[in-house]
Amino acid sequence: MDALAGLFGEYGLPLVFAAVFLEQLGPPIPSGPLLMVAGALATDGQVSWPSITGVSWLACMLGNVALYIVGRRYGRQAMGALCRFSMAPNSRANKTEMRFERWGPGLLIVAELIPGVRTLAPTLAGADKLRPVVFLIYSALGAALWTGLYVSIGLVFHSQIREVLAFLERSGKIAIVLVAAAIAAYLIVKWWRRRRSVKASA
């Protein structure tokens, strides 16, 4: 456990930034659980939860701004490419458009909590030429909600999370194999759903 805490204390900020930013752009990276681990480790002062929260929020906002610019530049046609990149079903784009028409920019606040939509909503906002100031305000609120939620879960359930981390550290190679298998299974399911969606559209 101490080795993991030391590793996270040394590389935690760049790791969190990279994971959150990349997931914001589409790839199915589990940045949420990473923030929960950071929150759990912060209870003993091994990492700084304000620093983790700030870095995560910044990465989330930079990803949102990048997607907003893509939407303004390429319009709604960019959403199909993002679905392929994130291995999301094509129907996700249509559902996001319907939600955006119903909720308007308010969708940007809750979009971070909905897989797939968090990538498509900023792009759709750009394609619809939502004013930059309005976009930044709602995106900032959404990024704060998402970051605060996951870090808070880590802070509240730190005992249980630390027990799981300790078990994984004791398990050694077995734990690595199990985690790798779980990630591989998740990616396979995402790919299969994406492939089925493409066939249904055809």
N, C-alpha and C positions, 0 to 999 in steps of 0.2 A: 504494500500500500504506500509506503514511504517512497519507493522508487517511482511509482506512478505520480504521486504528488510532486516530487522533484522534477520529473519530466514535464508535467503540466505547468509547474511554476516557471520553468525556463522557456518553454515553447508554446504555452497556452494561448497567449494573445495572438501571435501570427496564425496559429492553428485555427482558432475560432474565427478570425477574420476571413481566412481562406475558405473555410467550410461554409460559413454563412453566405459569403459573396457568391461562391460557385452554385450553391443550392438555389439562391435567388434567381440565377440565370437559367435554371432548368434542371441540371443533373440531379438525380435523386440521392443526395448526400444527407445523412442523418445529422444535421447540425443542431436540431432541437435537443436530442439526447446528450450531445456534447455540452450544451449550455447547462443541462441539468447536472451533469458531472461537475462542471465548473462551480455551480452553485453549492453543491454538496461539499466540495473541497474548500470553499470559501468560509465555511462555518468555523474552521480551525485556523483561519488566517493564512492558509497555505497558498491561496491565490486571492486577488482582490476582486470582489464581486462588482464594485463600481467600474473598475477597469474593463472587466469582461463584458459588462452590460453596455458600456460606452462603445467598445470596439465592435460588438455585435450589432448595435444600432447603426453605427457608421457604415459597416459592411452592407447591411440590409438597405440603407438609403442609397448607397452608391450603386448597388444592383438595380434598385428601382429606377433611379435616374437613367442608367444605361438602357433599361428596357423602354422607358418613356421616350428616349431619343430615337430608339429603333422604331417605335410605333409611329412617331411623327415623320420619320424619314421614309419608311416603307409601307405604312398603312396596315390595314388588316391582313394583308397577305403574309406579313411577318409571323402571324399567330400560327399558321400551319407549320412553318419551319421550327418554331419554338415547341410545338407539340411533338414533332419528331425528335428534337434535341432532348426533351425531357421524358420521352417515351410515354407521353400522355395520350389517351384516346382522342380522336378528332372531335368527338362529341363534347369534349371539355371546352373547346373554343366557343361552340354555340351556346353552351350553358353559361359561360362567362359573359358573353354578350347579352344574354337575357337578364342576367343579374345586374349588369351594369346599367341597362336601360331602366330597370326597376329601382335600383338603389342609388344610381348616380355615383359621384365620387366617394360616397360613404362606403362603397364596396372596398375601397382601398384600405379601410381600417380593419376589416375582418378578413380580407383576402389572404393575409399572412398566415392565418390559421387553417386555410383550405389548400391542401396539396394541389399543385397544378395551377390553381387560380392565382396564387401569389406571383407566378411568373407572367400569366396572361393579362391580369388586370392592369398593371402599369403600362404594358404594351398597348392595350385597348384604349387606355386614357390618352396616350400619345396619339394614336390613330384618330381619335375623336377630337383632337386638338383642345383637350382640356387645358385651361390656363395654367401655366407653370406654377404660379403662386398657390393656387388651389390644390394642385397635385402635390406639391411639397408639404403643405399643411396636413392633408389627409394621409399621405404616405408616412410622414413623421409620426403621426398618432398610431398608425398601424404597426410600424416598426417597433415603437415603444411598447405597445401592447404585447406583441409576440415575444420580444426579448424579455420583458419583465415577467411574463407568464412562465417561461421555461426556467429562467434563473430562480424565480420564486419557488417553483416546484423542487428544484435542487436544494434550496435553503430549508424548506419545510420538511422534506423527506430525506434529509441528509443521512440519517442513521441507516435507513434501508438501502440507500444507494451505495453508501460506503461498505456495507456488508456484501453487496453484490460485487463491488470492485475488488474487495479483499478475496472473495471466493475465486474470481477470475484470475487474480494474480497468483493465488496458490495453485490453481489448476494448470498454469503454464501453457504448454503446447495444446492441450486438450481445449482450453478456453479459446485459443486463437483459431483452432479448427472450427469450433462451434460458431464463433462470431462470423468467420469467413463464410461458413455454410449458410448462416441466416441472411447475410448480405447478398450472397449469390441467389438464394431463393427469392428474395425480395425483387432483385433486378430481373430475374426470369419471369416472375409474375407480371411486372410492369411491361416487359417486352411482349409477353403473350397477349396482354390486354390491348396493347397498342396494335399488334398484328391483327387481332380479331376486329378491332375498330376499322382498320384500313380495308380489310376484306368486306366488311359490312357496307362501307361507303362505296366500294367498287360495285 
